[in-house]
Amino acid sequence: MHTSSETKTSTRKGGRRQTRRCGFVPQDRRLLTHPCVLAYSLAEPQSEAGVVGCFEKKPDRLAMRAPASVADLIEETMGRDVQRVILVTGASSGIGRACAIALSRNGHTVYGTTRREPADVRAEVRRGVDPSCHLEFLRVDVTDTQAVQDAVGQILAASGRIDALINCAGFGNAGAIEDSTAADLLAVLDTNLLGTLRCCRAVLPQMRRQCSGTIVNISSIAGRMGIPFQGSYSASKHAVEGMTEALRMEVRPFGVNVVLVEPGDFKTGFTERRQITSLAKDNPVYASQMRRSLSVMEKDEQGGATPEPVARLVARILETASPRVRYVAGPVSEKVAAGLKRVLPSRWFERILMMYYRIDRGSQSGQSLDR
């Protein structure tokens, strides 16, 4: 984006051409509705240095007055090639790690959170990253509110701003809903939902002050549909989706974008970290059904692609001025499944899922599935 601090515009009055000067000429028409411009125009509606006025459309630009400070701020916050300061949670493995590496390679300053020793993670990751890349790791547990706030404060002290938050931290457990206690569900929600909430709340004050920022919440295909024997995980991702949709509308007036990314099955450490609920280990009622369903899930996960495509998608989102609410990342079959959920009758879609995950439908009379 290019601007000019002293550009002449011409109008005709009584057959005579008049020339006036405009302090700020944006090449990008998005600046008409940029929150920094709107906020300044509301604050100084009659000011000679204000934004209001000089709205003379031209073929390739729209000229308007704005003080240099606002022009500089907009140039910084909307420039596509600017180096961003980005916080990535769950950056020690899986999708978070792929995002941290890809974004640092793109020239951004990236801070990744991990529950492990940062020096160990840094040593692992830097083997595949150019030494010139700005990639640092902070020891943060997203279930600890104070730790999250301290990390954001540390980033602001070092870099002065924060331009993007990528919420990747999460885990899942497996077990039938009947075999999932309140504690099992709360553990998943504390990381997947409340961890996302804590991080969003920590960065939003700074993003509002900047009149810019992007938050990308990594959800899941399971946020679109309930996955059998993954009920707690599905519930947490459904909650993330609802929270993200609400947050997106709330902060849009401040120039902040909020986006959902819904990955399908990728080869990460998620499979190995999946925990079986304690009751599911001892309850034979659902044991055979759960084993069959989990075998399908694990096969898809281990046979999936590495998470770099998700990282590339996140990078593209950060370069998009007005991103969509949600993006699906994964094999074509999973993208189709997400689409079918919207168009098929619920019962049909349920049958397809049950067949795919090898769940017996039982008899209409309520035949027991106990083995």
N, C-alpha and C positions, 0 to 999 in steps of 0.2 A: 504494500500500500504506500502511495506517495502523497505528500501534502505540500502545499505552498503557503508560506506565511504572508506573501504579498502578491496577491493575484488580482488583476483588474477584471471587472465584469461590466458589461455595457447594457444599457436600456435605452429605449427611444421615448422621448417625451415631447410632444408637440412637433414631431418631425426632426428633433434635434437629439443627437446621440450624447448621452451622459455617461460618465465613467465613475465608478466608485471602487473602493478597495475592500477586499474581504480578507480577514485574518487567517482563515483556515479553509482549505479546499480539499476535501477528502475524495479520493478516487472511488472509495467503496460506499455504495448507497446504503449499506447496513448502518452507517454512522448516523443516519437520520433518526433511528430509533435506539441508538446506543444509550444505555442507562446513564452514562456519564454526561452525555449531551442533554438528555431530558432533565436530569437532576439539576444541571447548571441553568438551563433555561427557566426552570421553575423557580430557582433561587434568585435569579437576576433577570426577570422578564423584560425590564426596561433599560438594562445596562447597555451602554454603547459598545462594551467589550463582550456583551453576552452572546448567547448562541442564536437567539431569535433574530430573524431578518436575513436578507440577502438570499432568499430561496429561489434563485433563478436557475431553472433547469437547463442543462446543456447536454449535448449528445453523449459525452463520455464522463461527465462528472456532475456533481451538484454542489454549488458553492454556498458557503455559509460562514458567518463570523463565529469565532470561538477564541478565547484567550489561549496563549501559547501553552499554559500549564495543562489545560484540558486536552489540547491537541496532542501534547506529548504523552499524556496518560493514555489516550485512545490509541496512539501509534504503538505504544508499548504493549497494551493489552490485546490488540487485535491483529498485530503483525504475525504473519504465518511463519516467518523464519526466526522469530525471537526464541532465545533459549529460555525454556521454562524450568521452574522449580516444582518438582513432582514428588509426592509422597505415595509410596506403594506399600500396602500392608500385606502381610503373609508373603514376604519377598524371598524367603529362604528356600522355597521349593515350588514346584508346579507352575500354575498360571502366574502367580505373583512374581516368581523368579524370572520367568520368561518376559514379563512386562518390564521389570526393572532393567534387565539386560538390553532389551530392544530399545527402550526409551533413552537409556544412557548412550547407546550407540548412535542415536539420532541427534546427539549433541545437547541433551537436556541434563540438568542437575537433578539426580535422582537420590532420594532417601528411601531405603527399604527397611521395614520393620521385621524383626524376628524374635522369637522367644529363646533362640539359642545364643551362644556366645558370638557377638558380631564379628570378632576377629576370625573365627573359624569359617563363618559364612563368607566373609570377604575373601578369604584365601581360596575357597572353592570357586566362587563366582568369577573372580578376576582372572582365572586361567583362560576363560573364554571371552574376556573383555579387554579391549585396548587400554593400556595404562593411562592414556589421556582422558578416558571417559570419567565423568563425575558421578561416581556411584559410591554411596556410603550406607552403612547399616547401623540401625539403632535397636537396642534391646527394648522391645515393647510387647506387652501382653495386652491385646485389645479389650480384655475383660477388666482391665485396671484403668479406671477413668483418669486418675492422676498421672499415670505413666503416659497415657495418650496425650494429655495436655502438656506435660513436660516435653515430650518429643516435638510437638508442634512449636512450642516456645523455643526449643533449641534450633529448629529449622529457621524460624523467623529471625533469631539472633544472628545466625550465620549467613542467611541469604536475603533477608529483608522482605520476603514475600513468599507466597505459596500459590502456584497457578493451577495445580491439579491434584486431586486425590483419587487413587485407584484402590478401592476396597476389595482385596482378594482373600483376606484371612477368613478361614472357615474350616469346618470339619463335619462329619456325619456319623451317625450310628445306625445300626440295623436291628430290626426286631419288629414284630407285629405291634400294632397299637396297644393291644391288650397286654403285651409284655413290656410296654414302655411306661415307666413311672414318671411322675411329675419332675423328679430330679433329672431323669434322662432327657426330657424335653427342655428343661430349663438350661441344662448344660449346652445344648446345641443353640438355643436361642441367645444365650449370653455371648457367644462368639459370633454367630452368623448374623443375628439381627441387632442386638444391643452393641456389639463391637462396631458394626457399621454406623450405628447411631452416634456412638461416642466420637468416632473419627470425624463424622460430618459436623457435629456440633463444635469440635475443636478448631476446624479450619474455616467455618463459615464467617465468623466475624471479620477475619482478614480478607476473605474473598469479597465480602460486601464493601469493605473499605476500598478495595481495588476496583470495584465495579466490574470484576471479571473473575473467571475461574470455571473449572470443569470438575465435576465429581462423577466418576464411573463406578457404579456398584456392580460387582460380579455376582450375578444371580445364578441361574441354572435352568435347563429345560424342566427340571423338577419344580421350578417356580411357576410353570404354566399348567402342570398336571400332577396329580398325586401319584407317586411311585410306590407300589406295594412293598412293604417291609422297609421302606425308607420314609415312613410317615413323619417322623420328627424333622428330618432334613427337608422334606417337601414343605412342611408347615413353616419352617424358618425362611425358606426362599419365597414362598407366597407372601409372607409378611414383609420381606425386603422389597418385593415388587410393589406392594401397596404403599409402603412408606416412601419409596422412591417417586412414585407417581405424584403423591401429595407434595413432597419436598420440591419437585421440579417446578410445580406451579407457584409455590410460595417464594422461591428465590429467583425466578426468572426476571422479575422487575429490577433486580440488582445486578443483572448481567451475568448470572451464574447459571451454567448448564448442568443438568443432572441426567444421567443416562444409565440404562440397564444393559448389561451384556449377559446373554444367556448361553453359556457353553453347553454343548452336548458331552459326549464321552471322549475324553482325551487321556492319553497315557501320562499320568502324574503319580505322585505318591499317595493320592487319595485312597486308592484301593487298599494299600497296606495299613493306612491309618484308620480305616473304618472300624469302629468298635461295635461289638455285639452287646446288646443290653443284657444285664445280669439275669433277668427273668427269662429271656429268650434262650439262654444257654441251658436252662434246666427244665423248660417246658416243652414236652414232646408234641403238643397239640399242633403247633405250626411248623415243627422242625423240618419235615420233608418239603413242605411248600417253600419255606424260606431258603432252604439249600438250593432248590431248583432255580428260584428267582435270582438269588445272589450269584449263582454260577453264570447266568446270562449277563448280569451287570458286570461282573468281573471280566468276562470274556470281551465284552464291548470296550471296557476301559483299557484293558491291557493290549487289545488289538487296535486301539484308536491312535490317532496321530499325536505327535508331541504338541505341546501347547503354544508353539510359536505363532500359528495362525490367529490365536486369540490376541496375542501381543501386538501383531500387526494391525488387527482391527482396532484395538485400543489406541494405537498411534494415529490411525486415520481419524478416529473420533475426535482426538485432541486438535486436529487440523481442520475440523468442520465447524463453520460458524454457527450453524443451527442444526445440531444433531437430532436424530429421531429419539423417541422415548426408549425404544428397545431394539437390540440387534441380536440375532441368533448366530452363534458360531458353532459349526460342527458339520458332520457329514450331511449330504443332501437328504438322506432318509430321515434324519432327526429334524431337519428344517421342515420337511414335508409333514412330519408328525405334529409339529407345533402348529402348522397351518390347518391340519385336519381337525384339531381340537376346536377350532373356531367354527367349522362348517358342518361337522358331522353331528347327528343326534348324540346326546351324552351316552346313551346305552350302547350304541354302536362303538363309540370310541372306547368305552370301558371294556367291551368284549375284545377289541383288538389288543389292548394293553394286557389283558389277562392271558390271551393266547401267546403273546410275545414273551411274557414272563413265566409262562408254563404253569399257570394257576388253574386248578380244577374248578369248574363252575358248580359242581355238585348237582343235586337234584332239586327240582322245584318244591319238593316236600320238605326241604331242609335236611337232607341226608348229611350225617356227620362226616367230616373229613379226617377224623382222628385215625391214626395208624397204630 
